[in-house]
Amino acid sequence: MNLEKDKTLWRVAMLIPPLAVFGILVVWPLFSSFYYSITNWNGFSADYRYVGFDNFLQIFHDPLFTRAAVNTVIWMLAAVIVPTGLGLVLALLIDSQVPGASVFKSIFYLPICLSAIVVGQIWVWIYQPDWGLLNTAINLVTGGNSHFAWLAKPGTALYAVIAAWSWQQTGLAMVIFLAGLTAIPPDLIEVCHIEGASSGQRIRQVVLPLLRPATVVVVALGVINSLKGFDILYIMTGGGPFNSSDTLAMHMYNESFKKYHMGYGSAISVVLFLIALAIIFAYFRQLRKVDEIYE
């Protein structure tokens, strides 16, 4: 009895340090954001006053917030649809036993192993107007002399970052879909062959429905990761030019740490947190429905 009690105390003692670090670095800042969101604190002064919900009301009259919200929706949709679609196509091709499938799998998965900072810097070099890989390739194909500044134009900056993000995230979607494909019974695919079903019919009527659990995971991870997509935007555009690639996360950073509107920035962070919480809740609800189907 004493031995079991000692083991329990030892486990609790081992959990205290990581829980303390988690509390200091995650839980405390989270609750601090809620607290500062109802103040006019500038981030430095010891004096600040409570303003109630004024910061949240200001959100509805802030054109930069509206633009950041629209960009966030575009970012989320593209950051989910493009990697999911490309990951599914790559998974189907690799699963079809193409020559060198294992090599291609490693190559396509490699970008997800890199940090977003490294990925962002790589793509900054690719988009460089004078000697970047993209303009160089375009000039070789067309015979022109293009020096287009992809990251300095309001019409292309956000989509240029989306391309870089998709390049990194596609490998993760591919691996999850490959795991889902391995769970499909080979006998079922063989029956489709015997019945004379074409490749398109097999994919639409058999493979895709059975990949629903994997699809739920890929889409949910894509949405959650896109909401956290700050570092690659910061490295590549900083939200510019003229706020054309500003997302809610970037807008929160600019208001808090560049304009020193810490109270207003905290209010934006609270809104972003509630959006993420709603998405996570919807994800777990959908995941439970998938589990009920396959029970």
N, C-alpha and C positions, 0 to 999 in steps of 0.2 A: 504493500500500500504506500509506504514511504517512498519507494523507488518510483512508482508512477507519479506521485506528487512532485518529486524532484525533477522528473522529465518534463512535466507540465510547466514548472517554474523556469526551467532552463529554456524551453521553447518561447515562453513569454519574454524572457530576458533577451533572447536573440532577436525577437521581433521589434523590441523597443527602439534600437538605433535606426533601422530603416523607416519605421513609422514616424519617428521624430523628424528625420530628414524630409520625408514626404509632407509632413504637416507644415514644416517651416517653408519649404520651397514651392508647395502647390496649394495646400488648403488655406494657409494664412494669406497669401497674395489674392486668392480667389475671394475670400470674404472682405479683404481690404478694398478690392475693386467695387464691391457692392456699397461699402461705406463711403468711399471717395466719390462715387457717382452722384451723391446727393449733396456735394459740396462744390465750392468754386476754387479748390486748391490748385495752385500752379506747379506743385511738385517740389518746391524748395522752401517756401515761406512756412513759418510755424503758425502763422495766423491765417485762418480761413473761416468761412461762415457756411452754414447750412443753407442750401437753396431749394431743398425739397426735390420735386420732380422737374425743375426748370431745365436741367440738362437733357432730360428725356423729351421734353416738349420742344427743345431747340432742334432736336434731331429731325422733326417734321418740317422745319423751316430752313434746313441746311441743304443747299443745292449740291454741295460736295458729297454729303452723305447719300443723297438720292443717286448721284452718279456712281458712287462707290457701290451702292446696293445693286444697281443695274449691272455694273461690271462683275460683281460677285456672282450674280445669277448666270451671266454669260460664262464666266470662269468655271463655275461649278458644272454647268451643263456640258461644256466642251471638255473639261478635265475628267468627266465621267464617261461621256459617250465615246470620245476618241480612243483612250487607252482600253476601254472595255471592248470596243469593236475590233481594234487591232490585235489585242490579246487573244480574243476568240479566234480570229483568223489564223494567227500564228500557232495557237494550240491545235487547231484542226489540221493544219499542214504538218506540224511535227508529229502529231498522233498518227498521221497516215503513212508513217515510216518512210519519209523522204530520205535520200542519202545524206549522211552527215547530220542527222537530226539532233544528236547529243551536242555536237559542236554549235549548231545554230541555237540550241536551247541556252547554252552558256553565254553566247554572244548577246542574245536578246535580254538575258537576265542581268548581265553585268551592270547596266546603268543604275538599277535600283540599289546596287551595293555602294554607289557613290553618294556623298552628301549633296543636298540641294545647292550648297554654296559652290561646290566643284562643278556640278552640272550647269549652274548659272554662268560661271566664268567660262566654261567651254563654249557655251552657246553665244556669249558675248563676243568671243573670238570668231565664231562662225558667222555672226551677223556684222562683223566689222566692215564698214563701207568700202575701204580702200583695198584691203588684202584678205578679207574674210572668205571663208570657203564657199559660202552661198553665192555671193556676187561673182566670185571667180568662176564657179561652175556655170552660172548663167551666162557670163561673158564668153566662156568656151563654147557653149552650145549655140548661142545666138550670134556670136561674133561682134557683140556690142562692147560698150565701155561703161557698164553700169556701176555706180557708186551709191546705190540706194541705202539710206540709213534706216534699217528696219526697226531699230529700237528708238529712233528719234522722231518718228512720224506718228501722230495721234491715231491714224487709221490702221496702223499695223503693229504697234507696240504690244498691245494686249495679246493679239493672236500669235505674235512671235514668241512670247513667253509661254503661251499655251502649247505651242509646238515643242518647246524644250521640256515642259512638264510632261507632256504625253510620251516623249521619247524615254523619259526616266521611268514612268509608271507602267508602261505597257508590259514590261517583263514580269511585274508582280501579277497583273491580270492573267498573263499567259500561264504562269505556274499554277495559279488557282484553278484555271479552266482545265489544265492538264491533269490535275488531281481529280477533278470531277469526271473527266473522260475515262480515267482508269477505273472508276466505280461503275461504269456502264457495263452490264453483262455482255461478254463477247457473243453469247448465243443469240442475243436479241439482234445484234448487227448481222449475224449470219442468217437469221431468218429473213431479214430485210433483203439480203442478197438473193436468197432462194426465191422470194416472192417477186423479184425483179424490180425492186425499188431503185430509183436513180440516186445518185449521191445527194442531190438537192433535196429529194423527198426524205432520205434518211436523216439528213441534218434537221430539216424543218419539223418532221413529225415524230422523230425518236430522240435525236441527240439533244436538241435545244430544250425540249420539255424536261428531260432528265438532268440537264445542267442548271435547272432553276435554283437549287440550293447554292451552287457555286456562283451563279449570277448575282444572287442577293448579297453574298459576301463581297464580291468584287465591286458592286455598285455602292454598297454601304461604306466600304473602305475608301472608295474614290471620293465620295461626298465628304467624309470626315477629313481625309487628307487634304482635299481642296480647300476646306475651311481653314486649315492650318498653313496653307500655301503662302507664307509671308517671305521666307528667306530667299527663294528664287526670284520673286518679284523685286525684293529689295536690292539684290545684286544686279539684276538686269536692267531695271528701269527706275526703281525707287518710287513707283507710282506715276511717273511722268510718261511722256511730256504733257504738260497741262492737265494733269490728273486723268489722262486717258486710260491708264492701266491701274488706277486706284481701286483697290478692293476694300472691304470693311476692315480687314486686318491691317492693311496699309494705312487707311484713313485713321484708324485708332492710334497707330504708332505716330503718325505725323502730328495729330492733335495733342498727344500726350508728351512726346519727347522733342518735337521741333517747335511747336507753337506754345508749349508749356501750359496747355489747357488740360491738366491732369484730371480734373473733375469730369469734364465733357468727354475726354478720352476714355475714362472709366465707364461712363454711361454707354458708350459705343461698345466697349468690351462686354458689358452685361447683356446688351442686345445680341451680340455675336454668340455669347455663351448660351443664351436661351434658344437661339436658332439651332445651335449644335445639339443641345439637349433634346429638342423636339425631333431632330433627325435621328438621333441615337434611339429615342423611344420608339419611333416608327420602325427603325431597323429591327429592334428586338421583337416588336409585335409581328412584323413580317416573318422573322426567323421562326417564331413560335408557330405560325401558320404552316410554314414549310415542314417543321418537325411533325406537326399533326398529320400532314398528308402522307409522310413516309413512315409513320409509326405502324 
